[in-house]
Amino acid sequence: MGIGTGIFLIALGAILTFAVRANIWWLDLRAVGWVLITAGVAVLFTTLWYWQDRRKRARTLIVEENRLSHPTAMMPPPPDPPPPSAPPT
């Protein structure tokens, strides 16, 4: 079940509630339509709530810190480059 099912139930319930004018002595079509509309809204909200919950979990950033068991040795800075030589004359 998902968003499409919820919309389908709402549409079917609206058709039965507002468009069909049949008189069936053992079935109230307006009540059945309202039940379908309510069920469709419930399915729609449940699906949206479920996907909202998944989006929150998917955005969680996991940072793993890896520390060495011994300190690293410091490297001395590189020596200064030699000064440029004078151009020949």
N, C-alpha and C positions, 0 to 999 in steps of 0.2 A: 504494500500500500504506500502511496506517496501523494505528492501534490496533485498529480493527474487524477487519481482516484477520488481525492477530496473534492476537486472541482466537478468531476462527473456526478458524484452523489448530490452536490448542491444543485447542479443543473437539472438532474432528474427529479429531485424533490420540488424544485420550483415549477417544473412542468406539471407535475401531478397536483401541486397546490393551486396554481393560478391559471392553468390553461385547460385542464381536462374538466369537462362538465358532465361526467357520467354519474349515474345514480346506481350504485351497487348496494343492495340491501344489507349485505354481510360485511362490507368493507368501506370505511370512511377514507376516501382518497386524499382529502385535505390533511387528515391526521398522519397518514402514511407519508405524504409529501413533507410535512414539517419534521417528522422523524428522520427522513433522509437528509434534509437540509442540516439538521442538528448533527447527525453523524458525519456529514461531509465537513462541517466546520471543525468538529473534534479531530477528524483525521488530518485536516490541513494544519491545525495548530500543533498537533502532536508531531507531525513531520517537520514543521519549521523549528520546533523546540529541539528535536533530535539533531537536526543539521546545525543549529546554532551551537549546541553543546559540542559537536565534532569540530566546528571551526575554532572554538576556544582551545581545544586540545591540540589541534594541528599547529597553532601559532606558538606553542610553548617552545622556547629556545633552550636547548640543553648545551651547557658549556662544560667541557671536561678539562680540568687543569691537571697537567702532568708535571710534577716536580721531580727533579733528579735527587737521588739519595746522597750525592756529594756535590759540593760547590764547584762551579766551573772555574777554571784558571783564567785570570785576566790576561789578555794579550797586550803587550806593550804597543804604544802607538807607532806607526811607521815613521821612519826617519824623514827629515825634511828633504825635499828634492834639491839637487845642486843648483847654485845660481846660474843663470844663463851666461854663456861665454860671450865675450865681446866679438862683434863682427870683424872679419878681416878687412884691413884697409889697403 
